[in-house]
Amino acid sequence: NQISRIKQNLPAGMDFVQNNDAATIKGLADDIEILAGWIDPAWLLEMPRLRWVQIWSAGIDRLLPYSDQWKTQFTVTNSSAAHAVQISEHVFALILALGRNLPNAVTAQKNGVWAQVKNAREALDTPFAFSSGNLLELANNTMLILGLGAIGERVAKIAKAFDMHVIGMRRNPHQPSPWVDDMVGPDELMANLGLADVIVNILPYTPETRHFLGSLEFTAMKSRAYIINVGRGGTIDEEALIAALKNGTIAGAGLDVFEIEPLPDSSPLWTMPNVLITSHYGGATQDYNERVLEIFLDNLQRYQDGRPLRNLVDLQLGY
């Protein structure tokens, strides 16, 4: 059991409390040294002895608005490594579904229609028919990954298994990856967008990455390119994305995250035929808590030993 494992690994003399009640936590605030779980950032303002926070999620954007109010110094670690398997699989579920026109096939199946591949002219006049030009092979095509953390590394590894050419973008392009053919920095984004058949966005949301992809970036992409977003919704200018999808600037999008969540009923994205939507569950898996617990227990031992913690978050950078 997870709780018993945590208790067995506690530093000597430290008590363990499991609680999510705000009033109870406030009553303990003066004594809390380590805080772990799904955390209300307002709690951190009232914990003078706090030294380490283990977030049960990968993104820390909910914490950032409070960071300049924290009156004490503490370390923050996240759970990004716990997302690599399921989100990378989710990325390829979206890519393959779009590339093989599965949304159209599902709709045709519900209507009992044999959805045929025809030439472009015939496809226009036949319900559910489509041109083979709308299909995408991954082999020998190029993927651009925006954000090369644990998730991006695994996406790159799987892309290589599909015989794709992989371009990776990370803040420090001098840090290599065995799965990336060409590593570039953010300042080289525009020069590489037009090379990609699939762009996978895994960027965190920070002041630097807000609307990282907008109308200029979409214009620089191939008209046959697909954009996949499993990072944060605010890293893409949604109005610019909608315009690019409507006018054929890009071929389609697979979206798990949005600027406003839940996605409003009024959003055109819901009904666009070249868009596949999942409701921000790319990180969900039956093994999630167990994976995060392993990160926490490893960090708990490191904390006791005075060694560097895993998944350290830079509060200035926001990830």
Number of C-alpha atoms within 10 A of each C-alpha: 6 11 11 8 12 15 13 11 13 15 13 8 6 11 10 12 12 9 10 12 8 12 10 10 18 14 11 13 18 13 13 21 15 18 18 16 18 11 17 11 15 15 14 22 15 18 21 17 15 20 16 20 18 24 23 22 19 20 20 22 16 13 16 16 11 13 16 9 11 16 12 13 11 15 15 21 24 24 24 22 17 26 21 19 16 18 24 23 17 22 23 18 13 23 24 16 17 24 21 15 18 14 16 18 18 13 13 17 13 9 10 9 14 12 18 16 16 15 13 14 10 13 17 13 10 12 13 18 21 22 15 15 11 14 15 20 12 19 13 11 17 19 27 27 25 24 21 25 15 16 24 25 20 18 26 27 18 16 22 20 10 14 13 21 21 23 22 27 25 19 13 12 15 10 10 15 15 9 20 23 14 15 20 21 15 14 9 11 18 15 12 16 21 18 18 22 24 27 24 26 26 22 27 24 23 20 14 11 15 18 18 18 18 17 18 10 17 22 16 17 25 18 18 17 25 26 24 26 22 25 26 23 23 21 25 25 17 20 14 18 21 18 15 20 22 17 10 14 19 23 23 27 27 24 24 23 24 22 16 10 10 10 15 12 8 8 12 13 22 13 11 15 14 19 22 21 17 13 12 18 13 20 20 14 14 8 11 16 15 13 15 23 20 16 22 23 16 14 20 21 15 14 16 12 10 9 11 10 19 17 19 15 19 11 15 11 12 18 21
